[in-house]
């Protein structure tokens, strides 16, 4: 069943988790075969976001600059940590994705302006 288009028949929340019921997947053993699978939708069907919200995937490839305009590198990945998510910039720099640090996100120009706390840039 992996790597084939499937139709979502129903969705519901179970605590903090979104549950998807796929058409034709009607037993627990059928569902267990899908454990660990990625779910993707076509780019053009993504839901609209509120004014200051962004999709994590849109941050990948953005240049990160400090307030003086110096480039710190390119966002390579977005890491969920259980707390504040992190932008992985280049191979070693991790920047918390917090509004107080990531002060401006300009997706049109593919730039994120950051105001890193003292010592953050020394950690890489």
N, C-alpha and C positions, 0 to 999 in steps of 0.2 A: 504493500500500500504506500510505501514511501516514494517520494519524488513524482507523484502523480497529482493532478488537480483534484481537489475534493470540494464538495459544497457544504458550507456550514448550514446545518438545519435549525439549530437553536443555540442560544447562549444564555448563561446566567452566572451570577456571582456566588461563590462559595467562600465566605470569609473575605480574604483579600485576593482571592484567585478567580480569574475569569475561566469559566468552563465552556468548552466548545463541544457541541454535539454535531458530528459529521454525518451526512446522509450515507446510509449503508453501513455505518459502524454502530451495531445494535447490541453488542455484548461486551462484557468486560474483557474477555480474551481478545476480541477484535481491537478494542481500545488500547490494550497493553502493547500491541504490535506497533503503535504509534508513539509510544513513550520516547521522549528525547527528540522527537522530530521538530523541525523548524516550521513555523507557520508564516506565510508571506501573502501579501495581497498586492495587486498591481499598484504601482506608484500613483497613478491617476485616481485611484479609489480611496486613497487615504482620507481620513476624516479631517475636516477643517479644525484648526486650533484657535484658541483665544489669542488675543493681541500679543502677549509677551511669551507665549509658549512656542517651543520648537521641537521638532522630531530629532531624536538622538542621531539618527542616520544622516541628517542634514549637517551635523557638526563635523563629520569626518571630512577631512580635506581642507578645512578652514585654517587660515593662518592665525596664530595667536600672537598678539602684539601687546607690549606694555603701554602705559599711559604716554610715554615719550615716543612711541611709534617704533620701538625696536622689536624686531621679530624674535620670538622665542621658539618658533618652529611650527609645524603643521600637526593638526589633530589627526592621530593615527587610529584611535579607538576610543570607546566610551566604556568605562568599567563601573559596574554596579558593585557596591561594597557593603550594602546593608545599611549604610549611613548616607552621607553626601556622596553622590556619584563623582567619579573622577574622569577628567579628560586626560588621555595619554598623549602627550605632545612629544613627537620624535620617539626615540627608543626608551628614554629614561625619565622624562619630566612628567610628573602627575600633578594636575591642577584641580582642586575641588571645584565642581560645577555648582557654585553658590553665587547668588545674585550680588553679594558683597564683594566677590572676587572677580567674577565675569561680568563686568559692568556694562558692556555693550556687545550685542550680537548683531552683526550686519551680514545676513545671509546673501544679500545681493552682491556684495563685494567679497564674500567668503572670508570675513575677518571677525575675530573675537578679541575685544580689548579687555585686558585683565589688570587688576590692581592687587598683586599678590602680597600677602602679609610678609613682614620681615622674616627672612630665613628660608622661605619656601623655595626660592630658586636655587638656594645652596644645597638642597637635598638631592639633586640629581647626580 
